[in-house]
Amino acid sequence: MTAEARASTSGKPDPVPGTPSPAPAALGTSTPDAPTREDMGLESASSGRDRYLDLLRAIALVRIVAFHTFFQAVWLSVVFPSMGVMFALAGSLMARSLQRPAADVLKSRARRLLLPLWAYSLTVVTALVVQGWRPEPGDTGGWWLRILLWLVPIGDPPFPESIGSDAGLTETSWGMESADILWYIRAYFWFVLLSPLLLKAFRRLPWVTLMAPLGLVAVLGLEIVVIPGAIDSPATDFATYGACWILGFAYHDGLLRRVPFRIVLTAALAIMGLGLLWVWSHLEEFGWDLGVNPLGQALWSFGVCALLLRISPSWSLLPRPLRFLDKVIALINNRAITMYLWHNLVLIASVPLIDLLWNLPVLEENLPWLLESELLQFIVVWPLLGLVFLAIGWIEDVAAKRRPRLWPTAAQGKGLSGKATTTP
């Protein structure tokens, strides 16, 4: 279930690795013993960061929020394939951190992912249980066991398709929408666990490893092989975004940089063209929502990410025209996991708040179009996300062993030891 649609979000790119070669200087250097600060594809900002990559990550997350707000704007998944971009960024960061012992890296990555996830999952599951969510008769033991998937994301967690009543403050589908977004967390977690093996395979056979997921998603998309049961979603997501993740390896190791730009451009446009052709030929089935079209998503995202990473200008500072966005970009990067996890719940919570505005005659009489529009919801979601950042965003700092900060708009943070930490 790679539903970028209502369930997902699409991603962000980091530099691409390939075969062992020094990482670009703009990313900063990192020795195997150096402290690191990578998170999932939702990485935090810090000193030594490539601000171009931070910008891409911020765009990806904002696009995700927009995608889940403007339900008719499924074409946004084509304009900027956020999920592919975020997986590519995460792959690059994973390749860099694997300069250290793999066991230490996996432990660090798991901690940085799981602590924010636990805060989210415990909140959601508690609210669902309070609203009456219970196991089916005769399935109590299995139900409680599956609940653990909210905390250990190796599979899709259970959720009620409907909870509460139509007369309640929120839609009865809020439980399903809260679980939908966790497909990315599950996919990311598996990519992290498999990265030591994937990186070894990539450095032994770079081009074969890079293209293998595209071959796999083609086999699945053409239904040459049908994967049944519980492994369908994880396998499909791996096939869909695996090439983007490994493209991150290629960026980090310098393989992509060594390929002449004209070749990258030609190959990327050809792959993107194939993706659009596939999407066009399946419009009746999928429409323009790449999140429900694995093969179209894989081809389009791979081509876009290859171009973005090959072009990568490696900014230590944002260009002057964009510098007014510096604090916003730093905040989004420092609270990327929180923003991704909570944005759907915040959108749901914004609906009853907007309903209250109908009680103001001046708005009801003069701006009914605004009160009815998704634009107002998109405006309201940002201050609400800001409140979430203040309330629980600091968990990301604790998970990364940084000094907790309420509003981290600086590009550098301090660890619990008081020393500056950098993101490798």
C-alpha positions in Angstrom: 0.0 0.0 0.0 2.1 2.8 -1.2 -0.8 5.2 -0.9 0.7 8.6 -1.1 -2.9 9.4 -1.5 -4.7 10.3 1.7 -2.4 7.9 3.5 1.0 8.9 2.4 3.1 11.8 1.7 5.8 11.7 -0.8 9.4 12.5 0.0 12.6 14.3 -0.4 16.0 13.9 -1.9 19.5 13.8 -0.5 22.6 13.5 -2.5 23.1 10.2 -4.2 25.8 7.6 -3.5 27.1 4.9 -5.7 30.5 3.3 -5.1 33.0 4.1 -2.4 34.3 7.6 -3.0 34.4 10.6 -0.9 31.2 12.4 -0.2 30.9 15.9 -1.6 32.6 18.5 0.6 29.4 20.5 0.9 27.9 17.7 2.9 30.7 17.9 5.4 33.0 15.1 6.2 32.3 12.5 8.8 34.6 9.9 10.3 33.3 6.5 11.5 33.6 7.7 15.1 32.1 11.1 14.6 28.7 11.8 16.3 25.9 11.9 13.8 22.4 13.3 13.7 20.6 11.7 10.8 17.0 10.9 11.2 14.8 9.1 8.8 14.2 10.8 5.5 12.8 13.4 7.8 16.2 14.6 8.9 16.9 17.4 11.2 18.9 20.5 10.3 22.2 21.3 11.8 25.6 22.8 11.1 27.4 21.3 8.1 24.1 20.7 6.4 23.6 21.1 2.7 20.9 23.8 2.6 19.8 22.7 -0.9 18.9 19.3 0.5 17.2 20.9 3.5 15.2 23.0 1.1 14.1 19.9 -0.8 13.1 18.2 2.4 11.0 21.2 3.5 9.3 21.4 0.1 8.5 17.7 0.3 6.9 18.0 3.7 4.9 21.1 2.8 3.7 19.4 -0.4 2.6 16.4 1.7 0.5 18.6 3.9 -1.0 20.3 0.8 -1.7 17.0 -0.8 -3.7 15.8 2.2 -5.5 19.2 2.4 -6.6 19.7 -1.2 -8.1 16.3 -1.9 -8.8 17.1 -5.6 -5.2 18.1 -6.2 -3.8 14.6 -6.8 -1.6 16.1 -9.5 0.6 17.4 -6.8 2.1 13.9 -6.6 3.4 14.5 -10.2 4.5 18.2 -9.6 6.8 17.1 -6.8 7.1 13.4 -5.8 7.7 14.0 -2.1 7.9 10.4 -1.0 10.6 9.5 -3.5 12.5 12.6 -2.6 12.4 11.8 1.1 13.5 8.2 0.5 16.4 9.4 -1.6 17.5 11.8 1.1 17.2 9.1 3.7 19.3 6.7 1.7 22.1 9.2 1.3 22.1 9.9 5.0 22.1 6.2 5.8 25.1 5.6 3.5 27.0 8.3 5.3 26.2 7.0 8.8 27.1 3.5 7.8 30.8 4.6 7.9 30.3 3.7 11.6 29.6 0.1 12.8 26.2 -1.0 11.4 24.9 -2.1 14.8 25.5 1.3 16.3 23.8 3.0 13.3 20.7 0.8 13.4 20.4 1.4 17.2 20.7 5.2 16.7 18.2 5.2 13.7 15.7 3.1 15.5 15.8 5.3 18.6 15.3 8.5 16.5 12.4 7.0 14.7 10.7 5.0 17.5 10.5 7.6 20.3 8.5 10.1 18.2 6.4 7.3 16.8 5.6 6.0 20.3 4.4 9.4 21.3 2.1 9.5 18.3 0.9 6.0 18.5 0.1 6.0 22.2 -1.9 9.1 21.8 -3.9 7.8 18.9 -4.5 4.3 20.2 -5.5 5.7 23.6 -8.0 8.0 22.0 -9.4 5.2 19.9 -9.8 2.9 22.9 -11.5 5.7 24.8 -13.9 6.1 21.9 -14.8 2.5 22.0 -12.4 0.6 19.8 -12.4 -3.0 20.9 -11.2 -6.3 19.4 -13.7 -8.5 17.5 -15.3 -11.2 19.6 -12.9 -14.2 19.8 -9.9 -12.2 18.6 -8.7 -10.5 21.8 -5.3 -12.1 21.9 -4.5 -11.5 18.2 -5.8 -8.0 18.4 -3.5 -7.0 21.2 -0.6 -8.6 19.4 -1.3 -6.6 16.2 -1.6 -3.4 18.3 2.2 -3.7 18.8 2.6 -2.8 15.1 1.7 0.8 16.2 4.9 0.7 18.2 7.2 -1.6 16.2 6.5 -0.7 12.5 7.3 -3.9 10.7 3.8 -4.2 9.3 0.6 -2.2 8.9 -1.1 -1.6 12.2 -4.8 -2.4 12.8 -7.3 0.4 13.0 -11.1 0.9 13.0 -12.6 1.9 9.7 -15.2 3.9 11.6 -15.1 5.2 15.2 -17.4 7.5 17.1 -20.5 8.9 15.6 -21.5 11.3 12.8 -22.6 13.8 15.4 -19.1 13.9 17.0 -16.5 16.6 16.6 -14.4 14.6 14.2 -15.1 12.4 11.2 -15.7 8.8 12.0 -12.8 7.9 9.6 -10.2 9.7 11.7 -8.7 6.4 13.1 -8.2 5.1 9.6 -6.6 8.4 8.5 -4.3 8.3 11.5 -3.0 4.9 10.6 -2.8 5.5 6.9 0.3 7.7 7.0 2.3 5.0 8.9 3.0 3.1 5.7 6.0 5.5 5.3 7.3 4.8 8.8 7.1 1.1 8.1 8.8 1.3 4.8 11.5 3.6 6.2 12.1 1.2 9.1 12.6 -1.7 6.7 14.9 0.3 4.5 17.0 1.1 7.5 17.2 -2.5 8.7 18.2 -3.7 5.2 20.6 -0.9 4.4 23.8 -2.6 5.6 23.1 -5.4 3.1 21.8 -3.1 0.4 24.9 -0.9 0.7 27.3 -3.8 0.4 25.4 -5.1 -2.7 25.4 -1.6 -4.1 29.2 -1.2 -3.7 29.8 -4.6 -5.3 27.3 -4.2 -8.2 26.2 -0.6 -8.2 24.1 -0.4 -11.4 22.5 -3.8 -10.9 21.5 -2.9 -7.4 20.2 0.5 -8.3 18.0 -0.7 -11.1 16.8 -4.0 -9.4 13.8 -2.3 -7.6 12.6 -0.8 -10.8 12.6 -4.3 -12.4 10.8 -5.6 -9.4 8.1 -3.0 -9.5 7.6 -3.6 -13.2 7.1 -7.3 -12.5 4.5 -6.4 -9.8 2.9 -3.6 -11.9 2.4 -5.9 -14.9 1.1 -8.5 -12.5 3.6 -11.1 -13.7 3.9 -11.9 -10.0 1.2 -11.3 -7.5 2.3 -11.1 -3.8 -0.4 -12.3 -1.5 -1.2 -11.5 2.1 0.6 -9.4 4.7 3.8 -9.0 2.8 2.1 -7.4 -0.2 2.3 -3.8 1.1 6.0 -4.0 2.4 7.1 -5.7 -0.8 5.3 -3.2 -3.0 6.7 -0.2 -1.1 10.2 -1.6 -1.3 9.9 -2.1 -5.0 8.4 1.3 -5.5 10.9 3.4 -3.5 13.9 1.1 -3.3 15.6 2.7 -6.3 15.2 6.1 -4.8 16.7 4.9 -1.5 19.7 3.4 -3.4 19.9 6.5 -5.5 20.8 8.1 -2.2 23.7 5.7 -1.9 24.8 6.7 -5.4 24.7 10.4 -4.4 26.7 9.9 -1.2 29.4 7.7 -2.8 29.8 10.1 -5.8 28.6 7.6 -8.5 25.9 10.0 -9.7 28.3 12.9 -9.9 30.7 10.9 -12.1 28.0 10.3 -14.7 28.0 13.1 -17.3 25.0 15.4 -16.8 23.7 14.9 -20.4 23.5 11.2 -19.8 21.7 11.6 -16.5 19.3 14.1 -18.1 18.6 11.8 -21.0 18.1 8.7 -18.9 16.0 10.5 -16.3 13.7 12.1 -18.9 13.3 8.7 -20.6 12.4 7.0 -17.4 10.0 9.8 -16.4 8.4 9.6 -19.9 7.8 5.9 -19.4 6.3 6.7 -16.0 3.9 9.2 -17.5 3.0 6.9 -20.3 2.1 4.2 -17.8 0.1 6.7 -15.8 -1.7 8.0 -18.9 -2.6 4.4 -20.0 -4.1 3.7 -16.5 -6.0 7.0 -15.8 -9.3 5.3 -15.5 -7.9 3.0 -12.8 -5.6 5.3 -10.9 -6.1 8.8 -12.2 -3.2 11.2 -11.7 -2.5 10.1 -8.1 0.9 8.4 -8.2 0.4 7.3 -4.6 -1.9 4.5 -5.8 0.1 3.7 -8.9 3.3 1.9 -7.8 4.9 1.6 -11.2 4.1 5.1 -12.3 5.3 6.4 -8.9 8.6 4.4 -9.1 9.5 5.6 -12.6 8.5 9.2 -12.1 10.1 9.6 -8.7 13.3 7.9 -9.7 13.7 10.2 -12.7 12.9 13.4 -10.7 15.2 12.4 -7.8 18.1 11.6 -10.2 17.8 15.1 -11.7 17.5 16.9 -8.4 20.5 15.0 -6.9 22.7 15.4 -10.0 22.0 19.1 -10.2 22.5 19.5 -6.4 24.4 22.8 -6.0 25.5 22.0 -2.4 24.6 25.2 -0.6 26.2 25.9 2.8 23.9 28.9 2.9 20.6 29.5 1.1 20.9 31.9 -1.9 20.1 35.5 -0.9 16.6 35.5 -2.5 15.6 32.5 -0.3 17.4 33.5 2.8 14.2 34.9 4.4 13.0 31.3 4.5 16.1 30.1 6.5 14.4 29.8 9.9 11.3 28.2 8.5 13.3 25.6 6.6 15.5 24.9 9.7 12.3 24.5 11.8 10.7 22.1 9.4 13.9 20.0 9.1 14.3 19.9 12.9 10.7 18.8 13.4 10.3 16.7 10.2 9.2 13.5 11.9 6.8 15.3 14.1 5.4 17.2 11.2 4.9 14.1 9.1 3.3 12.0 11.9 0.9 14.7 13.2 -0.1 16.7 10.2 -3.1 14.4 9.4 -4.4 14.6 12.9 -4.0 18.3 12.9 -5.9 18.6 9.6 -8.7 16.5 11.2 -8.7 18.8 14.3 -8.9 21.9 12.2 -12.4 21.0 10.9 -14.3 21.6 14.1 -12.3 24.7 14.8 -13.2 26.1 11.4 -16.9 25.2 12.0 -16.8 27.5 15.0 -16.1 30.4 12.6 -19.6 30.0 11.2 -20.8 31.5 14.4 -19.2 34.8 13.5 -21.9 36.7 11.4 -19.3 38.9 9.7 -17.6 35.8 8.3 -20.7 33.9 7.6 -22.2 36.7 5.6 -19.2 38.0 3.8 -16.8 35.1 3.5 -18.8 31.9 3.2 -16.6 30.8 0.3 -13.5 31.0 2.5 -15.2 29.0 5.4 -16.1 26.3 2.9 -12.8 26.1 1.2 -9.8 23.8 1.8 -7.6 26.9 1.6 -8.7 28.0 5.0 -7.9 24.6 6.4 -4.4 24.8 4.8 -3.9 28.2 6.5 -5.2 27.0 9.9 -3.0 23.8 9.9 0.3 25.7 10.3 -0.4 27.4 13.6 -1.8 24.2 14.9 1.3 22.3 13.8 3.3 25.0 15.6 1.5 24.1 18.8 2.3 20.5 18.3 6.0 21.4 17.8 5.9 23.3 21.1 4.1 20.5 22.9 6.0 17.4 21.8 8.5 18.3 19.1 11.3 18.2 21.7 10.9 14.4 21.7 12.9 14.4 18.4 15.7 16.2 20.2 15.7 13.7 23.1 15.6 10.8 20.6 18.7 12.3 18.8 20.4 12.9 22.2 20.3 16.7 21.6 19.5 19.3 24.1 15.6 19.7 23.9 14.5 22.9 22.1 11.0 24.3 21.9 11.4 26.2 18.6 14.5 25.1 16.8 14.9 27.6 14.0 18.7 27.5 14.2 20.7 25.3 11.9 22.7 24.0 14.8 21.7 22.3 18.0 23.5 21.1 21.1 23.7 17.6 22.4 22.8 16.7 25.9 26.5 17.0 26.7 26.4 20.7 25.7 28.6 20.1 22.6 27.4 21.1 19.2 26.1 18.2 17.2 26.3 17.9 13.4 24.3 15.9 11.0 26.6 13.6 9.0 
